[in-house]
Amino acid sequence: MCGIVGLFLKNEALRTRLGSLFAPMLVEMSGRGPDSAGFAVFREDAGGRAKASVFDPDGAMDWPALIADLRTAIDGAADFQHLATHTLIEAACAPAELRQALDRLAPALRIMSTGGSLEIYKEIGAPADVVDRFAVAQMAGSHMIGHTRMATESAVTTEGAHPFNTGEDLCLVHNGSLSNHHALRRRLERDGGITFQTENDSEVAAGYFAHHLAAGATLGEALEAGLSDLDGFYTFAVGTRDGFAVLRDPIACKPAVLAECDDWVAMASEFRALANLPGVDNARVWEPKPGVVYHWTQA
């Protein structure tokens, strides 16, 4: 049992309030996932620069030295800033080049996300503590997705918390369990060249969708393909640079609720996480249908 939430702002005037609207949603799902929590935030693009959110499990990284080496490796500017236990690196190169350089220069680092607008932060501990540690309420952006975890299939670790990112500016949170993720992992490693950092089945699902997007599929098409290829029970919330999507498996035994008004679209495992959003009293509220892709993009 885990809790997932997502908030996609249609009204650009609300973007400075994204974190303050999202933080209570995530905390409200604490009862469904008390051991760790995480979130993905999509901010404005970094002016053509790539971003990587990374975690140093040993706490021994010489960051100035790494950035100096990185500048040489990419032949461009790079800098960093710490946010609680994570570090955000920005560099004047493509996201794939930044990931490759970090893999080569600092293989001990755990790369939580790469992209132009995506940042992922996650940690063990109560969701309220994670929200406070990363100052979520102060964050601005266009959309966020988050997850509170009750670990069932793997250890309680920072790396095992959600969300997961395996493609540029794509991330996923998942409530449920996949039954064929080991075979799917081997196929994606062999045919897609995707590298996984954990044993979590949700990371495999993220890799599956990233593989389809890299092959030219739209997010909706990738999710539709998942209905045939992903065995198990699940509710997915997926974020991309300009989009947000929700999908439940054809049986739909995991709870989910969607709400939409003129200003925003939101989803959660339970309605109580949406109850304090502005305008929710006038929003359309419904339970997403089994096996139906719900998808929104920036205008």
C-alpha positions in Angstrom: 0.0 0.0 0.0 1.4 3.4 -1.1 0.0 6.8 -1.8 0.4 8.8 -4.9 -0.5 12.4 -5.8 -0.1 14.7 -8.7 -0.9 18.4 -9.5 -0.8 19.9 -12.9 -1.4 23.7 -13.1 -3.3 24.9 -16.1 -3.3 28.5 -14.8 0.2 29.9 -15.1 -0.6 32.5 -12.5 -0.6 29.7 -9.9 2.9 28.5 -10.6 4.6 30.4 -7.8 2.2 28.5 -5.4 2.8 25.0 -6.8 4.8 23.8 -3.8 2.5 25.2 -1.2 -0.5 23.6 -2.9 1.3 20.3 -3.4 3.0 19.8 0.0 -0.3 19.2 2.0 -1.4 16.7 -0.7 1.7 14.6 -0.2 1.6 14.8 3.6 -2.1 13.7 3.6 -1.0 10.3 2.1 1.3 9.6 5.1 -1.0 6.8 6.3 -0.6 5.0 3.1 3.2 5.2 3.0 5.0 6.2 6.3 8.6 5.0 5.6 9.8 7.3 2.8 8.5 9.9 0.3 9.6 11.7 -2.8 8.5 14.1 -5.4 9.3 15.3 -8.9 8.9 19.0 -9.8 8.9 20.4 -13.3 10.2 23.9 -13.3 11.1 26.3 -16.1 13.7 25.0 -18.5 17.3 25.8 -17.4 18.0 28.0 -20.5 19.2 25.2 -22.6 21.2 23.7 -19.8 20.8 20.2 -18.5 19.9 19.4 -14.9 20.7 16.4 -12.9 19.5 15.7 -9.4 21.9 13.4 -7.6 22.4 11.7 -4.3 25.7 10.8 -2.7 25.1 7.7 -0.5 28.6 7.9 1.1 28.5 11.6 1.8 32.2 11.9 0.7 31.9 13.6 -2.7 34.4 16.4 -3.4 31.9 18.6 -5.2 34.1 21.4 -6.4 36.6 18.9 -7.8 33.7 17.0 -9.5 32.4 20.2 -11.1 35.9 21.1 -12.3 36.2 17.7 -13.9 32.7 18.0 -15.4 33.5 21.4 -17.0 36.5 19.8 -18.7 34.5 16.7 -19.8 31.7 18.6 -21.4 33.8 21.6 -22.4 31.3 24.0 -20.9 30.0 25.7 -17.8 28.7 23.7 -14.9 27.7 24.4 -11.3 25.9 22.9 -8.3 23.7 23.6 -5.3 22.8 21.4 -2.4 19.2 20.8 -1.3 19.1 18.8 1.9 20.6 15.4 1.1 20.5 15.9 -2.7 22.6 18.0 -5.1 21.3 19.7 -8.2 23.9 20.0 -11.0 23.3 22.2 -14.0 25.6 22.1 -17.1 25.8 23.6 -20.5 25.2 20.3 -22.5 22.5 17.9 -23.4 20.9 15.8 -20.6 22.2 12.6 -22.0 25.8 14.0 -22.1 25.5 15.1 -18.5 24.3 11.7 -17.4 27.1 10.0 -19.3 29.8 12.3 -17.8 28.5 11.8 -14.3 28.4 8.0 -14.7 32.1 8.2 -15.8 33.4 10.7 -13.4 31.4 9.8 -10.2 30.0 6.2 -10.5 29.2 6.1 -6.8 26.6 8.9 -7.2 22.9 7.9 -7.6 21.4 9.9 -10.4 17.8 10.6 -9.4 16.9 12.5 -12.6 18.2 14.2 -15.7 16.4 16.6 -18.1 15.9 20.2 -18.9 13.1 20.9 -16.4 12.7 17.8 -14.2 14.1 17.6 -10.7 13.5 14.6 -8.4 14.1 14.5 -4.6 13.3 11.6 -2.3 14.3 10.3 1.1 13.5 7.9 3.9 11.4 9.1 6.8 7.9 10.4 7.4 6.5 12.3 4.5 6.0 15.5 6.6 9.7 15.4 7.5 10.7 14.9 3.8 8.5 17.8 2.8 10.1 20.1 5.4 13.6 18.9 4.7 13.4 19.8 1.0 11.3 23.0 1.5 8.6 21.7 -0.9 6.2 24.5 0.0 8.6 27.1 -1.3 8.9 25.5 -4.8 7.5 26.9 -8.0 6.8 25.2 -11.3 4.2 23.9 -13.6 3.5 20.4 -12.2 4.5 17.9 -9.5 4.0 14.3 -8.8 4.8 12.5 -5.5 4.7 9.2 -3.6 4.6 8.0 0.0 6.0 4.5 0.3 5.1 1.5 2.4 7.9 -0.8 1.2 6.8 -4.3 0.3 9.1 -5.5 -2.5 12.5 -4.0 -1.6 14.4 -2.4 1.3 13.6 1.1 2.7 16.3 3.2 1.1 16.7 6.6 -0.5 17.3 5.0 -3.9 14.2 2.7 -3.6 11.8 5.6 -2.9 9.7 7.0 -5.7 9.6 8.8 -8.2 11.8 7.1 -10.8 13.3 8.7 -13.9 14.9 6.7 -16.7 14.4 9.0 -19.7 14.9 12.7 -20.3 12.3 14.7 -18.4 10.1 11.7 -17.7 9.2 10.4 -14.3 6.8 8.0 -12.7 5.2 7.1 -9.4 3.3 3.8 -8.9 0.9 2.3 -6.5 0.6 -1.5 -7.0 2.9 -4.3 -8.1 4.1 -5.7 -11.4 4.5 -9.5 -11.9 6.6 -9.5 -15.0 9.1 -6.8 -14.2 12.2 -9.1 -14.1 11.7 -10.3 -17.6 10.8 -6.8 -18.8 14.0 -5.5 -17.1 16.2 -8.0 -19.0 14.5 -7.0 -22.3 14.9 -3.3 -21.8 18.6 -3.8 -20.8 19.2 -5.9 -23.8 17.2 -4.1 -26.5 16.9 -0.6 -25.1 20.3 -0.1 -23.4 18.6 1.1 -20.3 20.5 0.9 -17.0 18.6 0.4 -13.7 19.8 1.5 -10.3 17.4 -0.4 -8.1 15.3 -3.6 -7.9 12.1 -1.6 -7.8 9.4 -2.7 -10.3 8.4 1.0 -10.6 11.8 1.8 -12.1 11.2 -0.9 -14.7 7.9 0.7 -15.6 9.6 4.1 -16.0 12.2 2.5 -18.2 9.5 0.8 -20.3 7.7 4.1 -21.0 11.0 5.9 -21.6 12.0 3.3 -24.2 8.7 3.8 -26.1 9.1 7.6 -26.0 12.6 7.3 -27.3 11.3 5.2 -30.2 8.9 8.0 -31.2 5.7 7.2 -29.4 3.7 9.8 -27.7 3.1 9.5 -23.9 -0.5 8.3 -24.6 0.7 5.7 -27.0 3.4 4.5 -24.6 0.8 4.1 -21.8 -1.6 2.3 -24.2 1.2 -0.2 -25.0 1.7 -0.8 -21.3 -1.8 -2.1 -21.0 -0.6 -5.1 -23.1 2.9 -5.5 -21.8 2.7 -4.8 -18.1 1.3 -7.6 -16.0 0.0 -6.8 -12.5 -2.1 -4.3 -10.8 -1.2 -0.6 -10.8 -2.1 3.0 -10.8 0.5 5.2 -12.5 1.0 8.9 -12.4 3.5 10.0 -15.1 5.1 13.4 -15.7 6.9 14.8 -18.7 8.3 18.2 -19.6 4.9 19.4 -20.8 2.5 16.7 -19.7 0.8 14.7 -17.0 -0.9 11.4 -17.3 -2.7 8.8 -15.1 -3.4 5.2 -15.9 -5.0 2.3 -14.0 -4.7 -1.3 -15.0 -7.7 -3.1 -16.5 -8.8 -4.5 -13.1 -8.2 -1.3 -11.2 -8.1 -2.6 -7.7 -5.8 0.2 -6.5 -7.7 3.4 -5.5 -7.4 6.6 -7.4 -9.4 9.8 -7.8 -9.1 12.7 -10.3 -10.3 16.2 -10.1 -10.2 19.0 -12.7 -11.2 22.7 -12.8 -10.2 25.6 -15.0 -7.0 26.2 -13.0 -5.6 22.7 -12.4 -5.8 18.9 -12.7 -5.1 16.8 -9.6 -5.0 13.1 -8.7 -4.5 11.2 -5.5 -5.0 7.8 -4.1 -7.7 9.2 -1.8 -9.9 12.3 -2.2 -8.8 13.8 1.2 -5.5 14.7 -0.4 -7.4 17.0 -2.8 -9.9 18.4 -0.4 -8.1 21.7 0.3 -7.2 22.7 -3.2 -8.6 26.1 -4.2 -11.8 25.6 -6.3 -12.2 21.9 -5.5 -15.8 22.5 -4.5 -16.5 23.4 -8.1 -14.2 20.9 -9.7 -15.3 17.8 -11.6 -14.3 14.8 -9.5 -14.3 11.2 -10.7 -12.7 7.8 -10.4 -10.5 7.1 -13.4 -11.8 4.2 -15.4 -9.9 0.9 -15.7 -7.5 0.7 -18.7 -8.2 4.3 -19.8 -5.3 6.8 -20.4 -6.0 10.3 -19.0 -3.5 12.8 -20.3 -3.1 16.6 -20.1 -0.5 18.8 -21.8 0.5 22.5 -21.5 -1.5 24.7 -23.8 
